[in-house]
Amino acid sequence: LKAFFHPSIVTRSNFPWPVPCAFLSSSAKSLPSLCSSNSVFLKMAAPASRDTVLRNNLMFSKESVTRRALFPDLARKFIASFEKRMEPAHPVWGHRKYKAMLQEAANGTSETVLIDLNDLEEFAKQEEVEPDDEICRNRGVSKKELQEAAQKWIPDLEKCVLPAMKHFQDACSKEMVERDPNLPTGAQEVTARWREQMIEEQHAGNPEAIAAAKAGLPMRLKNPFDIRFKPRDSSKGIRMRELQSQAVGALVELDCMVVRSAPVKPRMEVVTYHCEACHGEVFMEVQGDRFKPLKECPSQRCKDNKSPGRLQQMIRTSKFTKFQEIRVQEMSAHVPVGGVPRGMTVLATGDLCRQVLPGDSVTITGIYKPTEQPRWRGNNGVQTMHIEAHHIQKHKSGYNEKSLNSEELERQVEEAIKEGNIYEQASRSIAPEIFGHEDVKKALLLVLIGSFTETMKDGMKIRGDIHALLMGDPGVAKSQLIKQVCNIAPRAIYTTGKGSSGVGLTATVIRDNATGEVTLEGGALVLADTGICCIDEFDKMEESARAILHEVMESQTISVAKAGVLSQLHARCSILASANPKGSSYNPKMSVAENINLGKNLMSRFDFIWLMLDKRDAKQDARLVRHLASMYSVHGVAKRAEPALENELFRRYVSFARKWVYPRINEEASAALVEAYKDLRNQGTSRETITATTRILESLIRISESLAKMELREEVTVTDVNEALRLLKSATYAAVVDPTTGKIDFEQLVAGMGASKRQRKHDVEQLFQDTLAELASDGKTISIEHLKDAMNAKLSEKKEAPVNEAEFSAALRVGEHDGWCRKSGVELEYR
């Protein structure tokens, strides 16, 4: 008891039940007095003694050692005999999957033997049912022990990967097949033959020495392939925040996003040296990123001569592998509110290099390992970690498809469809707390669903993502709607116009302090690839940052030419933006282009432009007050608004529709599209007024396809076209009405003003030129005030408004630009 309860042993953390502090802090001398008292813990059952714990640990260790001793035999049998139905079957090995892989490795067509843990699990179950008698005889174990080893093989492998890699490396080496003699000789085969010839010449007449020299070759030179593991389908990925010390050395599976990928570099695995004295070849395997070169020959001949030869490094016969460093970041859905996304370095080698780009959403499987710190940096007591990649799976739609159970989802969707219109239910599920804006919510739903990118035979791509702009008075819940969409979308990035720069939206060039190399780190638009980029306060964004969106919104790429780096990154995302008018409130006497401080060409790229105005309406205001009262009701006085679809079901439904549904336009819908576009095109009052462009037609097609995807249909119908036309008229066409004429004028999005103002501008410029030519035709100069008076006199005869200062200055700039007038102080000269 004194030994067991000694203060140096007993602590609060390892004691089997709660113990008072006085008891833990007492010395061994005071223990008898404590034991003699009527203490409550003496009435409890005595804990297991230290000897019992040691015996149990020793027993578990012996079982583990016995079990792990069987793993190499199981690995070799798996490589040699496992069969998987393949079409077509291998001409030599049939359906023996891994023997066929070894054949590809021997022929030099593959660099990796990928061990699928699903296959390993199937093989282990077979061994549990029918244990191998030969392995039992060779190892001297019972069938029960072999069955237990097979049962715990995969869990042990996933917890400790490096020994398993060695087991499969040895198994593949023993089961290695010969190279196909019909294939042409490559550089590796020439080097291998030269090496065998050098060994035979060096140890001529000594077969045992020749065999020992060939057996002493590094494994990477004899079998130039990597062993990697593919995770089981039943395995579940973990979040980056959930990585703990227990995961060190284990096989982990992370859902993450690529933010930076370094250039691919060669990394040395085996260094070969040539001794100038004994003419032998010396090998040194490189385990980490750095190594100390050998200076003296360690061969027995040089030791016997007592004059070690000088070594010369041979680059041509050394073994290199491709190496790439990738920086990943946890998914936005995994970051808690107010938290900063965590990052991790991933090391990819061999055929895993150049598999991902910044912005890709991936599931990475690899070994969680500590990073070797260089000596010159010193040791500050902080250990950095990294993941050695074994398998990389891209997410096709920006999210992990493993979490989707299509059968369960279809059942829930069918139930929702039976209850009513799924289109109406889904739109009401977007921010039900926000009153009204039914059509705006339907448009946001279509932004979430989107269409699909069409790729033509010549490689040209037509975007399928839908862009939307919300503009209007303050306090109409524009920002709340955007944030709600960001929460529902499977992949979304939220940013603000004032807090976004051109570099933050596109990509940042980062220079490595150690190597001096530059890499690209993706910005918001790159990270939102295959998702939605939500930009609040769009009008406050700098003009240089907004100029970047021209390429993104149409071509959906970002071209980068910085610091010698020329690259084109994917930005296949929808842009959902909100903006406030110039004067804080919307002025109905001005056009939409004049109300908002945006580039004119940029606005025409939005499929939806919604004007969300705060209009006075007594009935609508009363309904709004009742809705707000229900939101703050405590005792259930009024019923609160609840979403028709649960948030998780809604998100899974959007993910399923984006991935699996690709509707096509039938003949009736195609004819309806033609008629709708012709009708929109002919709504102008004159030939000069443009009421529809080809971008409007493309928007109609995208919106119609999105409506069909919303209801999981394979065809776009006339109903979809009519609904798309109605939403487009409610949004964009309501925004492009000329306030002076009340007619639709789509060209104002490009010109920045309505048709009447464009005509007025043209008339003033023509009047300026004609009047100046009339008054200063003989090379004379005329004062600016005299010219203004003459112009206003002619306008008064036509009963038109006099020219103002802005109109006169604009006409003067046009004249100077075209070269037919020159200003000199307050005088004008006609040319």
C-alpha positions in Angstrom: 0.0 0.0 0.0 2.8 2.4 0.9 4.4 1.8 -2.5 1.1 2.1 -4.4 0.0 5.3 -2.7 3.3 7.0 -2.7 3.1 10.7 -3.6 5.5 10.2 -6.5 3.1 7.7 -8.1 -0.4 8.9 -7.2 -1.8 11.9 -9.0 -5.2 13.1 -9.7 -5.0 12.1 -13.4 -4.1 8.4 -12.9 -6.0 7.5 -9.6 -9.0 5.2 -10.3 -11.6 7.2 -8.3 -12.0 10.8 -6.8 -9.6 11.3 -3.9 -9.3 14.3 -1.5 -6.3 16.5 -2.0 -5.2 15.9 1.6 -4.9 12.2 0.9 -2.9 12.7 -2.3 -0.5 15.1 -0.7 0.1 13.1 2.4 3.4 11.2 2.7 3.9 7.5 3.2 4.4 8.0 6.9 0.9 9.4 7.4 -0.7 6.6 5.4 -1.3 4.2 8.4 -3.2 6.8 10.3 -5.4 7.5 7.3 -6.0 3.8 6.7 -7.0 3.2 10.3 -9.7 5.9 10.1 -13.2 5.1 8.9 -12.4 6.4 5.4 -14.9 6.0 2.6 -12.4 4.9 0.1 -11.3 1.9 2.2 -14.8 0.5 1.8 -14.4 0.4 -2.0 -13.0 -2.4 -3.9 -9.2 -2.3 -4.1 -7.8 -1.2 -7.4 -5.8 -3.5 -9.7 -2.2 -3.6 -8.5 0.7 -2.5 -10.5 1.7 -6.0 -11.1 -1.7 -6.8 -12.6 -1.5 -3.8 -14.9 2.0 -4.8 -16.0 0.9 -8.4 -16.6 -2.0 -7.2 -18.7 0.2 -4.9 -20.7 2.8 -7.6 -21.2 0.0 -10.0 -22.4 -1.3 -7.4 -24.9 2.2 -6.8 -26.2 2.9 -10.5 -26.7 -0.4 -10.8 -28.6 0.4 -7.8 -30.7 3.9 -9.1 -31.5 2.5 -12.5 -32.4 -0.2 -11.0 -34.6 2.1 -8.6 -36.4 4.6 -11.4 -37.2 1.9 -12.9 -39.4 1.3 -9.7 -41.4 4.2 -10.1 -43.9 2.9 -13.6 -44.8 -0.6 -12.3 -45.3 0.7 -9.4 -47.3 2.6 -11.7 -49.7 -0.4 -14.0 -50.1 -2.6 -11.0 -50.8 -0.3 -9.7 -53.5 0.2 -13.1 -55.1 -3.4 -14.5 -55.1 -6.0 -11.8 -54.7 -8.4 -11.7 -57.7 -10.7 -8.9 -58.7 -13.0 -8.9 -61.7 -11.5 -6.7 -64.3 -12.6 -5.9 -67.8 -10.7 -6.7 -69.8 -8.7 -9.3 -68.0 -4.9 -9.1 -68.1 -3.4 -11.3 -70.9 -0.9 -13.0 -68.5 -2.3 -12.7 -65.0 -6.0 -12.7 -65.7 -8.0 -11.2 -62.8 -5.1 -11.2 -60.3 -5.2 -7.5 -59.8 -1.9 -6.9 -58.0 0.2 -9.2 -60.1 -1.0 -7.1 -63.1 0.1 -4.0 -61.2 3.5 -5.5 -60.7 3.7 -6.2 -64.4 3.0 -2.6 -65.2 5.6 -1.5 -62.7 8.1 -3.9 -64.2 7.3 -2.5 -67.7 7.8 1.0 -66.5 4.3 2.1 -67.3 3.3 2.7 -63.6 5.1 4.2 -60.7 2.7 3.1 -57.9 1.3 -0.1 -56.5 -1.9 1.2 -55.0 -3.2 -1.1 -52.2 -7.0 -0.7 -52.0 -8.1 -1.3 -48.4 -11.5 -2.4 -49.7 -9.7 -5.3 -51.4 -7.6 -5.9 -48.3 -10.8 -6.0 -46.1 -12.4 -8.5 -48.5 -9.2 -10.7 -48.4 -9.1 -10.5 -44.6 -12.7 -11.7 -44.3 -11.8 -14.6 -46.5 -8.9 -15.5 -44.2 -11.1 -15.3 -41.2 -13.4 -17.9 -42.7 -10.7 -20.1 -44.2 -7.3 -19.5 -42.6 -4.3 -20.6 -44.6 -2.8 -23.9 -43.3 0.6 -23.2 -44.9 1.0 -19.9 -43.0 0.0 -21.6 -39.7 2.6 -24.4 -40.3 5.4 -22.0 -41.3 4.8 -19.7 -38.3 3.8 -22.3 -35.8 0.5 -20.6 -34.9 -3.0 -21.9 -34.6 -5.8 -21.1 -36.9 -7.5 -19.1 -34.2 -4.4 -16.9 -33.9 -4.3 -16.4 -37.7 -8.0 -15.5 -37.8 -7.5 -12.9 -35.0 -4.5 -11.5 -37.0 -6.6 -11.2 -40.1 -9.5 -9.6 -38.2 -7.2 -6.9 -36.7 -5.0 -6.5 -39.7 -6.6 -3.4 -41.2 -7.2 -1.6 -37.9 -3.6 -2.1 -37.0 -2.5 -1.0 -40.5 -4.5 2.3 -40.3 -3.1 3.1 -36.8 0.6 2.3 -37.8 1.2 2.6 -41.6 5.0 2.6 -41.9 5.5 -1.0 -40.9 2.7 -2.0 -43.2 4.4 -0.2 -46.1 7.5 -2.2 -45.4 5.6 -5.5 -45.4 4.0 -4.8 -48.7 7.3 -3.5 -50.1 9.0 -6.8 -49.2 6.0 -8.8 -50.5 6.1 -7.0 -53.9 9.8 -7.5 -54.1 9.4 -11.2 -53.6 6.5 -11.4 -56.1 8.1 -9.1 -58.6 7.6 -10.3 -62.2 10.0 -10.1 -65.2 9.8 -7.2 -67.7 8.0 -7.8 -71.0 10.8 -8.7 -73.4 8.9 -7.2 -76.4 9.1 -3.6 -74.9 11.9 -1.3 -76.0 14.8 -0.8 -73.6 14.7 2.3 -71.5 17.2 4.2 -69.5 16.4 2.4 -66.2 17.0 -1.0 -67.9 20.3 0.2 -69.4 21.5 1.4 -66.0 20.5 -1.8 -64.3 22.4 -3.9 -66.8 25.4 -1.7 -66.5 25.3 -2.1 -62.7 25.1 -5.9 -62.9 28.0 -5.9 -65.3 30.1 -3.8 -63.0 29.3 -6.1 -60.0 30.3 -9.2 -62.0 33.5 -7.7 -63.1 34.4 -6.5 -59.6 33.7 -9.9 -58.0 34.8 -12.1 -60.9 35.0 -15.8 -59.9 33.2 -15.3 -56.6 29.5 -16.2 -57.1 28.7 -15.7 -53.4 30.1 -12.1 -53.4 28.2 -11.4 -56.6 24.9 -12.6 -55.0 25.6 -10.6 -51.8 26.4 -7.4 -53.8 23.1 -7.8 -55.8 21.2 -8.4 -52.6 22.7 -5.4 -51.0 21.3 -3.0 -53.6 18.8 -0.5 -52.1 15.2 -1.5 -52.5 14.4 1.6 -54.5 16.9 0.7 -57.1 15.7 -2.8 -57.5 12.0 -2.0 -57.5 11.3 1.6 -58.6 7.7 1.9 -57.5 5.9 3.3 -54.5 3.5 1.6 -52.1 0.4 3.6 -51.3 -2.9 2.9 -49.7 -6.4 3.8 -50.9 -8.9 4.3 -48.0 -11.9 2.1 -47.5 -15.3 3.4 -48.7 -16.6 2.9 -45.2 -14.0 5.2 -43.6 -15.0 8.6 -42.5 -12.9 11.7 -42.9 -12.0 13.8 -40.0 -11.7 17.6 -39.7 -8.3 19.3 -39.5 -9.2 20.5 -36.0 -9.7 16.9 -34.8 -6.2 15.8 -35.5 -4.5 14.8 -32.2 -1.3 13.1 -31.1 -3.0 9.7 -31.4 -3.1 10.2 -35.2 0.7 10.5 -35.5 1.9 7.7 -37.8 -1.7 6.7 -38.7 -3.6 6.9 -42.0 -5.8 10.0 -41.8 -8.5 11.2 -44.2 -9.1 14.9 -44.4 -11.6 17.0 -46.3 -9.8 20.2 -47.2 -9.3 22.9 -49.8 -6.0 23.5 -51.8 -4.8 27.1 -51.4 -1.3 26.8 -52.7 0.7 24.3 -54.8 4.5 24.6 -55.2 6.4 23.7 -58.4 7.3 20.1 -58.8 10.9 19.4 -58.0 13.1 16.3 -58.1 13.9 14.8 -54.7 16.8 12.4 -54.2 16.0 9.0 -52.8 19.2 7.0 -53.4 22.6 8.7 -53.8 25.2 6.7 -55.7 29.0 7.3 -55.4 31.9 6.0 -57.5 35.1 5.2 -55.6 38.2 6.3 -57.4 40.4 3.7 -55.5 38.4 0.4 -55.6 36.1 1.5 -58.6 33.1 0.3 -56.6 29.7 1.7 -56.3 28.5 3.0 -53.0 24.9 3.7 -52.1 23.3 5.9 -49.5 19.5 6.0 -49.0 18.1 9.4 -48.2 15.2 9.3 -45.7 14.4 13.0 -45.3 14.7 16.2 -47.2 18.4 16.6 -46.3 21.4 14.4 -46.1 25.1 14.6 -45.4 27.3 13.5 -48.4 29.8 10.7 -47.8 33.4 11.6 -48.1 35.2 8.3 -47.7 34.5 4.9 -49.3 33.2 2.4 -46.7 33.9 -0.7 -48.8 35.9 -3.6 -47.4 38.6 -3.4 -50.1 39.4 0.2 -49.2 39.4 -0.7 -45.5 41.9 -3.5 -46.2 44.1 -1.2 -48.2 43.9 1.3 -45.3 43.6 4.1 -47.8 40.0 5.0 -48.3 39.3 6.3 -51.8 37.7 9.6 -52.7 34.0 9.3 -53.6 32.5 11.0 -56.6 28.8 11.5 -56.7 27.1 10.1 -59.8 23.9 12.0 -60.6 23.0 9.9 -63.6 22.8 6.6 -61.7 21.1 8.1 -58.6 17.4 7.6 -57.9 15.1 10.7 -58.0 11.4 11.1 -57.6 9.0 13.9 -58.3 8.1 15.9 -55.2 5.5 18.7 -54.7 4.5 20.6 -51.6 0.8 21.5 -51.3 -0.8 23.8 -48.8 -4.3 22.9 -47.8 -6.9 24.7 -45.6 -9.9 23.3 -43.8 -13.3 23.7 -45.5 -15.3 26.8 -44.7 -18.1 24.7 -43.3 -15.7 23.2 -40.7 -14.6 26.6 -39.4 -16.5 27.7 -36.3 -18.0 31.2 -36.2 -15.3 33.7 -35.4 -12.5 31.1 -36.0 -9.5 31.3 -38.3 -9.2 28.5 -40.9 -6.3 26.1 -40.1 -3.8 25.0 -42.6 -1.6 22.0 -43.2 1.3 21.1 -45.5 0.8 18.0 -47.7 3.8 16.3 -49.4 2.9 14.6 -52.7 5.4 12.4 -54.6 5.4 10.4 -57.8 2.2 10.4 -59.8 0.3 12.4 -57.1 2.2 15.5 -58.3 0.3 18.0 -60.5 -3.0 16.5 -59.5 -4.5 19.6 -57.8 -4.7 23.3 -58.3 -5.4 26.2 -55.9 -9.1 26.3 -55.2 -9.7 22.5 -55.6 -11.8 20.8 -52.9 -10.2 17.4 -52.2 -10.1 14.5 -49.8 -6.5 13.7 -48.9 -5.5 10.4 -47.4 -2.0 10.1 -46.0 0.3 9.6 -43.0 0.3 12.2 -40.3 4.0 12.8 -39.6 6.3 15.3 -37.8 8.3 17.5 -40.1 12.1 17.3 -40.0 13.5 20.7 -38.9 16.7 21.9 -40.5 19.6 22.3 -38.2 20.4 25.9 -39.1 17.0 27.0 -37.9 17.6 25.7 -34.4 15.1 24.1 -32.1 12.5 26.4 -30.6 10.5 23.6 -29.0 7.6 23.7 -31.6 7.1 20.7 -33.8 5.4 21.2 -37.1 3.4 18.4 -38.7 2.6 17.4 -42.3 0.8 14.8 -44.2 2.5 12.4 -46.6 -0.1 11.9 -49.3 -1.2 8.4 -50.3 -4.4 9.2 -52.2 -6.1 12.3 -53.4 -9.7 12.4 -54.4 -11.1 15.5 -56.0 -14.6 16.7 -55.2 -16.6 17.1 -58.4 -19.0 19.6 -57.0 -16.9 21.3 -54.3 -18.1 19.0 -51.5 -17.5 15.4 -50.4 -19.9 13.1 -52.2 -19.4 10.3 -49.6 -21.8 12.1 -47.3 -24.6 11.8 -49.8 -26.9 8.8 -49.6 -28.8 9.1 -52.8 -31.5 6.6 -51.9 -32.3 8.3 -48.6 -32.2 11.7 -50.3 -34.6 10.5 -53.1 -37.0 9.3 -50.5 -37.0 12.6 -48.6 -37.4 14.5 -51.8 -40.3 12.4 -52.9 -42.0 13.1 -49.6 -41.4 16.8 -50.1 -42.8 16.7 -53.7 -46.0 14.8 -52.4 -46.6 17.6 -49.9 -46.6 20.3 -52.7 -44.5 22.2 -55.1 -40.9 21.6 -54.3 -39.9 24.8 -56.1 -42.1 26.9 -53.8 -41.1 24.9 -50.7 -37.4 25.4 -51.4 -37.7 29.1 -52.1 -39.6 29.6 -48.9 -36.8 27.7 -47.0 -34.3 30.5 -47.9 -34.4 32.9 -44.9 -38.0 32.4 -43.8 -37.4 35.1 -41.2 -37.2 37.7 -43.9 -40.6 39.0 -44.9 -41.5 39.2 -48.6 -39.1 39.1 -51.6 -40.6 35.9 -52.9 -39.3 36.3 -56.4 -35.8 37.3 -55.1 -35.7 34.1 -53.0 -36.6 32.1 -56.1 -33.8 33.7 -58.0 -31.4 33.0 -55.2 -32.5 29.3 -55.3 -31.7 29.2 -59.0 -28.3 30.7 -58.2 -27.7 27.8 -55.7 -28.8 25.2 -58.2 -27.3 26.7 -61.3 -27.0 25.1 -64.8 -24.2 23.1 -66.2 -21.2 24.1 -68.3 -21.5 23.2 -71.9 -18.2 22.2 -73.7 -18.3 22.3 -77.5 -16.3 20.1 -79.8 -13.7 22.8 -80.5 -13.1 23.2 -76.8 -15.1 26.4 -76.3 -17.1 26.5 -73.0 -20.4 28.2 -72.2 -20.8 28.9 -68.6 -23.7 27.5 -66.6 -23.3 29.5 -63.4 -25.9 32.2 -62.7 -24.8 35.6 -61.5 -27.1 37.9 -59.5 -26.9 41.5 -58.2 -29.1 42.7 -55.4 -29.4 46.5 -55.3 -31.7 48.8 -53.4 -32.4 50.9 -50.3 -30.8 50.2 -47.0 -32.6 47.9 -44.6 -34.2 45.6 -47.1 -32.2 42.5 -45.9 -29.8 42.3 -48.9 -26.8 41.2 -46.7 -28.9 38.8 -44.7 -30.1 37.0 -47.9 -26.5 36.8 -49.1 -25.3 35.3 -45.9 -28.2 32.8 -45.9 -27.2 31.6 -49.4 -23.6 31.3 -48.2 -24.7 29.1 -45.3 -26.9 26.8 -47.6 -24.4 26.4 -50.5 -22.2 23.3 -50.3 -19.3 25.5 -51.1 -19.3 29.3 -50.7 -16.9 32.1 -49.9 -18.1 35.3 -48.3 -16.3 38.6 -48.6 -17.0 42.4 -48.7 -16.2 45.0 -51.3 -14.3 47.3 -49.0 -12.2 44.4 -47.5 -11.3 42.9 -50.9 -8.4 43.7 -53.0 -7.4 42.5 -56.5 -4.8 40.2 -55.0 -7.2 38.9 -52.4 -9.8 38.0 -55.0 -7.4 36.3 -57.5 -4.1 34.9 -56.3 -1.1 35.9 -54.3 2.5 35.2 -55.3 4.5 33.9 -52.2 8.3 33.6 -52.3 9.9 30.9 -50.2 12.6 32.4 -48.0 14.6 29.2 -48.0 14.6 28.4 -51.7 13.6 31.7 -53.3 11.0 30.0 -55.4 7.6 31.6 -56.0 4.2 29.9 -55.6 0.6 31.0 -56.1 -1.9 31.1 -53.3 -5.5 31.3 -54.4 -7.8 34.2 -53.4 -11.5 34.3 -52.8 -12.6 33.6 -56.4 -10.2 30.7 -56.8 -11.3 29.2 -53.5 -14.9 29.5 -54.5 -14.4 27.3 -57.6 -17.5 25.2 -58.4 -19.3 27.2 -55.7 -20.6 30.6 -55.0 -18.6 33.8 -54.2 -20.8 36.2 -52.1 -19.6 39.8 -52.2 -21.3 42.3 -49.9 -21.0 46.1 -50.4 -20.1 45.5 -54.0 -20.3 49.2 -54.8 -17.5 50.0 -52.3 -15.0 47.8 -54.1 -12.0 49.4 -55.7 -12.2 49.8 -59.5 -9.0 47.8 -60.0 -10.5 44.9 -58.1 -13.8 45.1 -60.0 -11.9 45.0 -63.3 -10.8 41.5 -62.5 -14.4 40.3 -62.5 -14.9 40.8 -66.2 -12.8 37.7 -67.1 -14.2 35.7 -64.1 -17.9 36.3 -64.8 -17.7 35.3 -68.5 -14.6 33.1 -69.1 -14.6 31.8 -65.5 -10.8 31.8 -65.4 -8.1 34.1 -63.8 -5.0 34.8 -65.8 -2.0 35.5 -63.6 1.2 37.1 -64.8 3.2 38.1 -61.7 6.9 37.8 -60.7 7.6 35.6 -63.7 4.7 33.2 -63.0 2.3 32.8 -65.9 -0.8 30.7 -65.0 -4.5 30.4 -65.6 -6.5 29.4 -62.5 -10.1 28.1 -62.5 -12.8 30.4 -61.1 -15.9 28.4 -62.0 -18.2 30.1 -59.5 -21.4 32.1 -59.4 -21.1 35.8 -58.3 -23.8 36.9 -55.8 -23.3 40.6 -55.0 -25.2 43.3 -53.1 -24.8 47.0 -53.6 -26.2 50.3 -52.3 -27.1 53.3 -54.5 -24.8 56.3 -54.7 -27.0 58.5 -52.5 -27.8 55.7 -50.0 -31.4 55.6 -51.3 -32.5 54.7 -54.8 -33.5 57.7 -57.0 -36.3 56.6 -59.3 -35.7 59.6 -61.6 -32.3 58.2 -62.5 -31.4 55.0 -64.4 -30.0 51.9 -62.7 -26.6 52.6 -64.2 -26.6 56.1 -62.8 -27.8 55.0 -59.4 -25.0 52.5 -58.7 -21.3 53.2 -58.8 -20.3 50.2 -61.0 -18.6 49.7 -64.3 -21.2 49.8 -67.1 -19.9 46.7 -69.0 -19.8 44.7 -65.7 -23.5 45.1 -65.0 -24.5 43.4 -68.3 -22.8 40.2 -67.2 -25.3 39.7 -64.3 -28.2 37.3 -65.2 -30.4 38.9 -62.5 -30.4 42.6 -61.4 -32.9 42.9 -58.6 -34.1 46.3 -57.4 -35.1 45.9 -53.7 -36.9 49.2 -52.9 -38.5 50.3 -49.7 -41.9 51.4 -51.0 -44.8 52.8 -49.0 -47.8 50.5 -48.8 -50.1 50.4 -45.8 -51.3 46.8 -46.3 -47.7 45.6 -46.9 -46.4 47.5 -43.9 -49.1 46.0 -41.6 -48.1 42.4 -42.7 -44.5 43.2 -42.2 -45.2 44.4 -38.6 -47.1 41.3 -37.8 -44.3 39.1 -39.2 -41.7 40.9 -37.1 -43.9 40.6 -34.0 -44.0 36.8 -34.6 -40.2 36.7 -34.7 -39.9 38.3 -31.3 -42.9 36.6 -29.8 -42.0 34.7 -26.6 -45.2 33.1 -25.4 -46.4 32.0 -28.8 -48.7 34.9 -29.4 -48.0 34.6 -33.1 -46.7 31.7 -35.1 -43.1 32.0 -36.2 -42.0 31.4 -39.8 -40.4 28.0 -40.2 -38.5 26.7 -43.3 -40.4 24.2 -45.4 -37.3 22.1 -45.8 -34.7 21.5 -43.1 -31.4 23.1 -43.6 -29.4 19.8 -43.9 -32.0 18.3 -46.3 -31.9 21.6 -48.3 -28.2 21.5 -48.6 -28.1 17.9 -49.6 -30.8 18.5 -52.1 -28.9 21.4 -53.7 -25.7 19.2 -53.8 -27.5 16.3 -55.4 -29.2 18.5 -58.1 -25.9 20.2 -59.0 -24.0 16.9 -59.4 -26.5 14.5 -61.0 -29.1 16.4 -63.0 -28.3 17.6 -66.6 -31.5 18.5 -68.4 -31.9 19.1 -72.1 -34.1 21.5 -74.0 -36.9 19.8 -76.0 -38.3 21.1 -79.2 -41.3 22.9 -77.6 -39.1 24.7 -75.1 -36.7 25.6 -77.9 -39.5 27.2 -79.9 -40.7 29.0 -76.7 -37.2 30.4 -76.2 -37.1 31.8 -79.7 -40.5 33.5 -79.3 -39.5 34.9 -75.9 -36.3 36.4 -77.3 -38.0 37.9 -80.3 -40.6 39.4 -78.1 -38.0 41.0 -75.9 -36.0 42.2 -78.8 -38.9 44.0 -80.4 -40.0 45.9 -77.3 -38.1 49.1 -78.2 -39.6 52.3 -79.4 -37.0 52.7 -82.2 -34.2 50.9 -83.9 -31.6 52.8 -81.8 -33.1 51.3 -78.6 -31.7 47.9 -77.7 -34.0 45.8 -75.5 -32.3 42.4 -75.6 -28.9 41.0 -76.3 -27.5 37.5 -76.8 -26.5 37.6 -73.1 -30.2 37.8 -72.3 -30.9 34.8 -74.4 -28.1 32.8 -72.7 -29.5 33.9 -69.3 -33.0 32.6 -70.3 -31.4 29.3 -71.2 -29.5 29.0 -68.0 -32.5 29.9 -65.8 -34.7 27.5 -67.7 -32.2 24.7 -67.2 -31.8 25.6 -63.5 -35.6 25.3 -63.0 -35.6 21.8 -64.6 -32.7 20.8 -62.3 -34.6 22.2 -59.3 -37.3 19.6 -59.9 -34.8 16.8 -60.9 -36.2 16.6 -64.4 -34.2 15.5 -67.5 -36.0 17.9 -69.9 -36.6 21.6 -70.0 -40.3 22.3 -70.7 -42.3 25.4 -71.9 -43.3 26.0 -68.3 -39.7 26.4 -67.3 -39.2 28.9 -70.1 -42.2 30.9 -69.1 -41.1 31.0 -65.5 -37.6 32.1 -66.5 -39.1 34.9 -68.7 -41.3 36.0 -65.8 -38.3 36.2 -63.3 -36.2 37.9 -65.9 -38.8 40.6 -66.5 -39.4 41.0 -62.8 -35.7 41.5 -62.2 -33.4 42.8 -64.9 -36.1 44.3 -67.2 -37.7 46.1 -64.3 -34.3 47.6 -63.5 -33.5 48.7 -67.1 -36.7 50.8 -67.6 -35.7 54.3 -68.8 -37.1 56.7 -66.1 -37.8 59.5 -68.6 -39.7 57.4 -71.2 -40.9 54.4 -69.2 -39.6 52.1 -71.9 -37.2 49.2 -71.7 -33.6 50.2 -72.6 -31.0 47.5 -72.1 -28.3 49.6 -73.6 -28.2 51.8 -70.6 -26.2 49.0 -68.8 -23.4 49.6 -71.3 -23.8 53.3 -72.0 -24.5 54.3 -68.4 -27.6 56.4 -69.3 -31.1 56.0 -70.8 -32.1 56.4 -74.5 -33.4 60.0 -74.0 -30.3 61.1 -72.3 -28.1 59.5 -74.9 -30.1 61.4 -77.6 -29.8 64.6 -75.7 -26.0 64.1 -75.4 -25.7 63.5 -79.1 -27.8 66.6 -79.9 -25.7 68.8 -77.7 -22.5 67.6 -79.2 -23.8 68.2 -82.8 -25.1 71.6 -81.8 -21.7 72.5 -80.2 -19.9 71.6 -83.4 -22.4 73.4 -85.8 -22.5 76.6 -83.7 -18.7 76.7 -83.3 -18.2 76.2 -87.1 -20.7 78.9 -87.8 -19.2 81.6 -85.5 -15.5 80.8 -85.9 -15.3 79.6 -89.5 -12.6 82.1 -90.7 -9.9 80.9 -88.2 -11.1 83.3 -85.6 -11.5 82.5 -81.9 -14.7 82.8 -79.9 -15.3 83.1 -76.2 -16.9 80.2 -74.4 -19.7 82.4 -73.0 -20.5 83.7 -76.5 -20.8 80.1 -77.7 -23.0 79.0 -74.8 -25.4 81.9 -75.4 -25.6 81.1 -79.1 -26.3 77.4 -78.3 -29.0 78.3 -75.7 -30.7 80.7 -78.2 -31.0 77.9 -80.8 -32.4 75.5 -78.1 -34.9 78.0 -76.9 -36.2 78.3 -80.5 -36.8 74.5 -80.4 -38.4 74.9 -76.9 -35.7 72.6 -75.4 -33.9 73.0 -72.1 -30.7 75.1 -72.1 -27.4 73.4 -72.0 -25.9 73.0 -68.6 -22.3 73.0 -67.5 -21.9 69.2 -67.5 -23.3 68.8 -71.0 -21.2 71.7 -72.4 -18.0 70.2 -70.8 -18.7 66.7 -72.2 -19.3 68.2 -75.7 -16.0 70.2 -75.4 -14.1 67.0 -74.4 -15.5 65.2 -77.4 -14.4 68.1 -79.7 -10.9 68.2 -78.3 -10.6 64.4 -78.5 -11.7 64.4 -82.2 -9.4 67.3 -83.0 -11.9 69.8 -84.5 -11.6 72.4 -81.7 -9.0 73.7 -79.4 -9.4 75.5 -76.1 -7.0 78.4 -75.2 -8.0 79.9 -71.9 -11.6 81.1 -72.2 -11.4 81.1 -76.0 -12.2 78.4 -78.5 -10.7 77.8 -82.0 -12.4 75.7 -84.7 -10.2 73.5 -86.9 
